[in-house]
Amino acid sequence: MTLRVACLGDSLTRAQFSVDYLDLLERRRPPGDVRLARFGANGDFAHNLLQRLDAVVANPPDVITVLIGTNDARASLADYPVDQAMQRKQLPERPSAGWFQQCLEAVVARLRAETDATIGLLSLPVLGQQLDGAAAQASQAYSRMVAEVAATAEVAYLPLHERQTEELRRADPPPIPYREVTPAAVVGVLVQHAVLRRSLDTIARRRGLVLTTDHIHQNSRGAALVAEVIDAGLLTRST
């Protein structure tokens, strides 16, 4: 029987600027084993995801993965343009850790109430690659909140942040400072990728980045870890 899997998230799930972890996840399974549905929106905060659950519950899948919180964590950093993000994403209040946790709890509560799906919450990918830096520490702090929500709601917790931390420690990458991604930087990646035909992995390598192309969006190595934790933590148990 084909397992129907809905993947919820932000730009990492939309996969316009990241290597597509849904594609990598499908490749890990036997042909026809899973049918993946993508529910990713660029720039989404947990609040935004909460607003667009109708499409998910309208045709309930067997498994739901949730990878959200990177933008909430970024908004806690000094250089993040919070006011612009609030306007662009129509946020009713200023992003905060407490609001993130409330929104994620509400996402899980609705999915549990209106579907019979097995639900898995992924911790955040590591922001940047300096594990002692403010960005990585923010992604760790928000990942702890994801773990708390998962434990309270009794849904699966998928330790992506922990897995990526382990990978970065093993790689011992150069200490490149985290830089917040600007719209111009995103366009620059798109030009390199679409016009100059450079792969996202080539862009990452030229910048000395191990798991990302720009400290946020995933290259093949980073996306493979997303697929790995979903496969090991949810799909293997569900098939």
Buried (B, 14 or more C-beta within 10 A) or exposed (E): EEBBBBBBBBBBBBBEBBBBBBEBBBEBBEEEBBEBBBBBBBEBBBBBBBBEBEEBBEEBBBBBBBBBBBBBBBBBBEEBBBEEBBEEBEBEEEBEBEBBBBBBBBBBEBBBEBBEBBBBBBBBBBBBBBBEBBBBBBBBEBBBBBBBBBEEBEBBBBBBBBBBBEBBEEEEBEEBEBEBBEEEBBEBBEEBBEEEEBBBBBBBBEBEBBBBBBBBBBBBBBBBBBBBBBBBBBBEEBB
